[in-house]
Every structure is written in C-alpha cells, then in structure tokens.
Amino acid sequence: MKQIIIGIMPQEKMRARAIAIARGRYKPKAGEPKVWFPSMKSVAETLSDKNIALIKIIAEQKPASIAELSKQTGRAPGNLSRTLNRLASYGFVKLERQPGNVVKPVAQALEYNIRAIAA
C-alpha cells in the first residue's frame, strides 16, 4: 500500500498553482503532493480518527461492498457512502463498481505525509 503525500496551501495559492499547471507554466516535481487541502483543519476533518479507523477496516477486512462494510462497522449505509465518496475524492480509498450495481471500497493508503506550504 502506498503512502499519500498531502499538501496544505491556502485556497488562492492552490488556484494559482492549478492555473499555472494548466497553462504549462509550472510542472509539478516528483514527490510533490498530489492531494491538497486549504488548511490543517480540513485535513483533520477528512482524516479524523473515525475515518482512519474506517480505512484500516477496509484494508484489513476487504469488504465486498458498502453494505458489508456497513455491517462490519455499524455505520448507516447512507452516511458511510457519503464518507467513502469524500475519502475517494482525495484518493484515500477507491470505490470499484462491481456487477449488480455493487460498489466495493478498497483502501489506497494507510500512511500519510503532510507538507504545509507557507502562506
């Protein structure tokens, strides 16, 4: 399992960086974060103790579906689905479509390296 490098940068700087990349004025270097948050608070909300425990359960138990994960964790499927979608949007989990409209959660990382960029 890989380690995810997380960057923290003010929203305005993230926007300027994205525009520079899109215009070809900046090419991200190897090892730079691919996941960005505007604040440490937003990182803490996304990677809360509860969500890190959830990712660990996914990695260890390898549930075949969100319904199975719901049973393993006791979390309501709707809330669990919203949490998994948020974690997937940052690359912490992957949601794989299976036959029969089943979605299988797959953990992508259990190690995180956080790098704050000065405002």
Protein Blocks (a to p, Z undefined) as FASTA:
>chain_A
ZZdddddddfklmmmmmmmmmnopaccdehiafbdcfbfklmmmmmgmklmmmmmmmmmn
opabfklmmmmnopafklmmmmmmmmmmnopaccdddehhiacdddfbfcdcdddddZZ
